């Protein structure tokens, strides 16, 4: 699929609706733009949120693991 797009004075490119729908792009989705020998390549980006835990929170997880272990049936040898 090919389509013509225009860059406005702020550098914004509008991806045609048919292409957004075909690719499943929604408002605020991110795309990656890279330069190739053929020109610009624009492709969807998958972003995964990352959570960083404090030592205190990690200790809470460890204590929960111990508590859960007490509730689980013993493993037979």
Secondary structure, DSSP 8 states (H G I E B T S, - for coil): ------B-TT--B---HHHHHHHT--TT--EEEEEETTEEEEEE----------HHHHHHHHHHHHHHHHHS-----
